[in-house]
Amino acid sequence: MEHPIFAVYDSTAKAFLPPFTLPNVGMAKRIFTECANNPEHQWSKTPADYTLFVIGTIDIETGEIINNNENENLGVAASFKYDPIHDSGHFISKHKEQN
């Protein structure tokens, strides 16, 4: 079974943060959204600086890592911000689950 490998790119540092795995893209977007909307989290303080990418996959049974030929951009943190007055604190519509 394969899981995507995700990493967040910091455009100010010009570097990726340490990668992480989750079972699917929807879960990664949910966590990214929570961080982008948490005023205590760094990604919320400068959301234009952070972009979520899928950088590969890992076979969780064998440990084999497969790199993507091209990283898949899932969006900048600023686009995951929501307006609690208009969005009722829900996921921004343009970033709904798309697995």
C-alpha distance (Angstrom), angle and dihedral (degrees) to the residues before:
residue distance angle dihedral
M1 . . .
E2 3.80 . .
H3 3.79 127.6 .
P4 3.80 124.7 -167.7
I5 3.80 118.3 -110.8
F6 3.81 113.2 -136.1
A7 3.78 132.4 -165.1
V8 3.78 133.4 178.3
Y9 3.80 117.4 -134.4
D10 3.82 117.4 -144.1
S11 3.80 106.4 -152.2
T12 3.81 93.2 -164.6
A13 3.81 93.1 53.0
K14 3.84 89.7 37.3
A15 3.80 88.6 -137.3
F16 3.78 142.6 100.0
L17 3.78 119.6 -109.5
P18 3.83 116.2 -128.1
P19 3.81 111.5 -64.3
F20 3.80 125.3 -114.3
T21 3.79 136.7 -169.8
L22 3.78 132.6 -133.7
P23 3.79 131.2 168.9
N24 3.81 94.5 -104.6
V25 3.80 148.1 1.8
G26 3.81 93.3 -104.9
M27 3.80 91.7 61.7
A28 3.81 91.9 49.4
K29 3.80 91.1 50.0
R30 3.80 90.6 49.8
I31 3.81 91.9 53.3
F32 3.81 91.6 43.9
T33 3.82 89.5 50.8
E34 3.80 92.0 49.6
C35 3.81 91.1 50.9
A36 3.81 93.5 44.7
N37 3.80 89.7 54.0
N38 3.81 98.7 41.9
P39 3.83 106.9 97.4
E40 3.81 90.0 -152.5
H41 3.81 93.9 56.3
Q42 3.82 120.8 90.6
W43 3.82 92.5 -131.4
S44 3.81 89.0 60.3
K45 3.80 93.0 50.7
T46 3.82 94.8 55.7
P47 3.82 104.0 13.8
A48 3.80 95.7 164.8
D49 3.82 88.6 65.3
Y50 3.83 98.5 61.2
T51 3.81 128.5 70.3
L52 3.80 127.1 179.8
F53 3.81 117.2 -135.3
V54 3.79 138.3 179.8
I55 3.80 102.7 -134.9
G56 3.80 100.7 176.0
T57 3.79 145.0 -48.4
I58 3.77 136.6 -91.6
D59 3.76 126.8 -148.6
I60 3.79 99.7 -134.4
E61 3.82 92.1 -158.2
T62 3.82 98.1 52.4
G63 3.81 101.9 21.3
E64 3.80 90.6 -126.5
I65 3.80 112.3 153.1
I66 3.78 119.0 -149.6
N67 3.79 116.1 -162.4
N68 3.79 120.3 -145.5
N69 3.78 115.5 -121.2
E70 3.78 86.2 -134.3
N71 3.81 126.7 17.8
E72 3.81 114.1 -114.0
N73 3.81 111.5 -127.1
L74 3.82 109.8 -141.9
G75 3.80 95.0 -179.8
V76 3.77 146.7 -77.9
A77 3.82 118.0 -79.3
A78 3.81 91.4 -116.7
S79 3.82 89.2 65.1
F80 3.81 90.0 54.0
K81 3.80 93.2 57.5
Y82 3.77 116.1 109.1
D83 3.75 133.9 -155.5
P84 3.80 106.0 -126.7
I85 3.82 91.1 -156.0
H86 3.81 95.7 53.9
D87 3.80 102.2 23.8
S88 3.82 98.6 40.5
G89 3.80 87.3 -129.9
H90 3.80 91.9 -64.3
F91 3.76 130.5 139.6
I92 3.82 112.4 -77.5
S93 3.79 108.2 -98.4
K94 3.82 96.3 -125.7
H95 3.82 89.6 59.0
K96 3.80 100.0 49.4
E97 3.76 117.1 141.7
Q98 3.80 110.5 -69.8
N99 3.80 106.3 172.3
